[in-house]
Amino acid sequence: MQVELKPLQLSDADTLYEFFQKLPASENSKNNRAHGLSRKEFTQWVQKEIDYSQGKNLREGYVPRTTFVMYVDNIPVGVSNVRHYLNEKLEKYGGHIGVHILPEYRGRGYGNIIIMETLQKAKEMGIKRILIFHNDDNVPAWRASERVGSKLDSINIIDGIKVRKYVFDASKL
Ligand SMILES: CC(C)(COP(=O)(O)OP(=O)(O)OC[C@H]1O[C@@H](n2cnc3c(N)ncnc32)[C@H](O)[C@@H]1OP(=O)(O)O)[C@@H](O)C(=O)NCCC(=O)NCCS
C-alpha cells in the first residue's frame, strides 16, 4: 500500500472535483466548503486554499493553514489541514489539525494513517506541541489520535459540546 499526503494544488482540481463532492459538507466540526460548488467555483476554492496556505487573503481572525489530500495507491481517500500557528481562540478549541476520510473508506485504518501523516507535516512546518480537538462522541477520531500517541490533556464543555483536547509531542516522530 502506497500512502501519500499531497498539498492541494491547482493542477489537481480536475481530478479532485468529484472526490470533494462525495466528501460530506460538515461532520463533527469538520467542514468541507468545496461540497456543492460548481466545477468553476471549485477551482476558485482550490486557489483560495492555496492562498491561505501562503498566508494570503486570510479572513479576519483566520490563521494560515495548508490543506492536504491523502492518496492511497493513487486514489484520494481523505483530506487534512494543518494550521501553521494558533490564536487564542484556536488554542481553546480548533487546534492545529483536522482530518476527514471519505465515508466509503472509513473503518479501514485510514483515520489512524491520515492523523499520523498530518502530524508529520505539522512537525515539518515547525510545530512542536501539536494540539488536536475531538468531540467526545466522535469515538473513531479520538481513538485514532490516541492510537498514534496523542495524550489527553483535558475534557471541556465548549458551546454545550463535550470536547477532548489532545497534545502530541512532535519530538516523538
Ligand atoms: C474520524 C475519521 C477520520 C476516522 O476515520 P476511519 O478511517 O474510519 O478511522 P480508522 O478506521 O483508522 O479507525 C480509527 C479508530 O477508531 C475505531 N473506530 C472506527 N470506527 C469506529 C466506530 N464506528 N466506533 C468506534 N470506534 C471506531 C477504530 O477501531 C480505530 O481504533 P483502533 O486503532 O484503536 O482500533 C472518519 O470517521 C471521519 O472522517 N469522520 C468525519 C470527520 C471527522 O469527524 N473528523 C475528525 C474531526 S477533526
The ligand as an SDF file (V2000), in Angstrom:
LIG
                    3D

 48 50  0  0  0  0  0  0  0  0999 V2000
  -12.7350   10.3100   12.2450 C   0  0  0  0  0  0  0  0  0  0  0  0
  -12.3650    9.6140   10.9310 C   0  0  0  0  0  0  0  0  0  0  0  0
  -11.2540   10.4030   10.2430 C   0  0  0  0  0  0  0  0  0  0  0  0
  -11.8930    8.2000   11.2670 C   0  0  0  0  0  0  0  0  0  0  0  0
  -11.5560    7.5810   10.0470 O   0  0  0  0  0  0  0  0  0  0  0  0
  -11.5650    5.9980    9.8590 P   0  0  0  0  0  0  0  0  0  0  0  0
  -10.8310    5.7160    8.6120 O   0  0  0  0  0  0  0  0  0  0  0  0
  -12.9410    5.4840    9.9890 O   0  0  0  0  0  0  0  0  0  0  0  0
  -10.7220    5.5570   11.1210 O   0  0  0  0  0  0  0  0  0  0  0  0
   -9.9540    4.2020   11.3750 P   0  0  0  0  0  0  0  0  0  0  0  0
  -10.5490    3.0960   10.5420 O   0  0  0  0  0  0  0  0  0  0  0  0
   -8.4970    4.4740   11.2340 O   0  0  0  0  0  0  0  0  0  0  0  0
  -10.3250    3.9360   12.8940 O   0  0  0  0  0  0  0  0  0  0  0  0
   -9.7820    4.7540   13.9120 C   0  0  0  0  0  0  0  0  0  0  0  0
  -10.0460    4.1380   15.2650 C   0  0  0  0  0  0  0  0  0  0  0  0
  -11.4370    4.2470   15.5760 O   0  0  0  0  0  0  0  0  0  0  0  0
  -12.0180    2.9590   15.7400 C   0  0  0  0  0  0  0  0  0  0  0  0
  -13.3110    3.0200   15.1080 N   0  0  0  0  0  0  0  0  0  0  0  0
  -13.5710    3.0810   13.7800 C   0  0  0  0  0  0  0  0  0  0  0  0
  -14.9010    3.1730   13.5950 N   0  0  0  0  0  0  0  0  0  0  0  0
  -15.4570    3.1480   14.8160 C   0  0  0  0  0  0  0  0  0  0  0  0
  -16.7910    3.2290   15.2870 C   0  0  0  0  0  0  0  0  0  0  0  0
  -17.8350    3.3330   14.4540 N   0  0  0  0  0  0  0  0  0  0  0  0
  -16.9980    3.2200   16.6320 N   0  0  0  0  0  0  0  0  0  0  0  0
  -15.9710    3.1050   17.4900 C   0  0  0  0  0  0  0  0  0  0  0  0
  -14.6670    3.0350   17.0940 N   0  0  0  0  0  0  0  0  0  0  0  0
  -14.4380    3.0590   15.7850 C   0  0  0  0  0  0  0  0  0  0  0  0
  -11.0810    2.0110   15.0390 C   0  0  0  0  0  0  0  0  0  0  0  0
  -11.1690    0.7180   15.6030 O   0  0  0  0  0  0  0  0  0  0  0  0
   -9.7510    2.6640   15.3000 C   0  0  0  0  0  0  0  0  0  0  0  0
   -9.2870    2.4310   16.6090 O   0  0  0  0  0  0  0  0  0  0  0  0
   -8.1640    1.3120   16.9070 P   0  0  0  0  0  0  0  0  0  0  0  0
   -6.9860    1.6620   16.0110 O   0  0  0  0  0  0  0  0  0  0  0  0
   -7.9000    1.5130   18.3520 O   0  0  0  0  0  0  0  0  0  0  0  0
   -8.7960    0.0050   16.5400 O   0  0  0  0  0  0  0  0  0  0  0  0
  -13.6130    9.4950    9.9970 C   0  0  0  0  0  0  0  0  0  0  0  0
  -14.6390    8.8410   10.6930 O   0  0  0  0  0  0  0  0  0  0  0  0
  -14.1400   10.8280    9.5010 C   0  0  0  0  0  0  0  0  0  0  0  0
  -13.6660   11.3560    8.5140 O   0  0  0  0  0  0  0  0  0  0  0  0
  -15.1540   11.3850   10.2030 N   0  0  0  0  0  0  0  0  0  0  0  0
  -15.7820   12.6360    9.7990 C   0  0  0  0  0  0  0  0  0  0  0  0
  -14.8820   13.8380   10.0510 C   0  0  0  0  0  0  0  0  0  0  0  0
  -14.3410   13.8610   11.4640 C   0  0  0  0  0  0  0  0  0  0  0  0
  -15.0480   13.5500   12.4020 O   0  0  0  0  0  0  0  0  0  0  0  0
  -13.0750   14.2470   11.6060 N   0  0  0  0  0  0  0  0  0  0  0  0
  -12.4280   14.3240   12.8950 C   0  0  0  0  0  0  0  0  0  0  0  0
  -12.5600   15.6490   13.4730 C   0  0  0  0  0  0  0  0  0  0  0  0
  -11.0880   16.5610   13.1370 S   0  0  0  0  0  0  0  0  0  0  0  0
  1  2  1  0
  2  3  1  0
  2  4  1  0
  2 36  1  0
  4  5  1  0
  5  6  1  0
  6  7  2  0
  6  8  1  0
  6  9  1  0
  9 10  1  0
 10 11  2  0
 10 12  1  0
 10 13  1  0
 13 14  1  0
 14 15  1  0
 15 16  1  0
 15 30  1  0
 16 17  1  0
 17 18  1  0
 17 28  1  0
 18 19  1  0
 18 27  1  0
 19 20  2  0
 20 21  1  0
 21 22  1  0
 21 27  2  0
 22 23  1  0
 22 24  2  0
 24 25  1  0
 25 26  2  0
 26 27  1  0
 28 29  1  0
 28 30  1  0
 30 31  1  0
 31 32  1  0
 32 33  2  0
 32 34  1  0
 32 35  1  0
 36 37  1  0
 36 38  1  0
 38 39  2  0
 38 40  1  0
 40 41  1  0
 41 42  1  0
 42 43  1  0
 43 44  2  0
 43 45  1  0
 45 46  1  0
 46 47  1  0
 47 48  1  0
M  END
$$$$
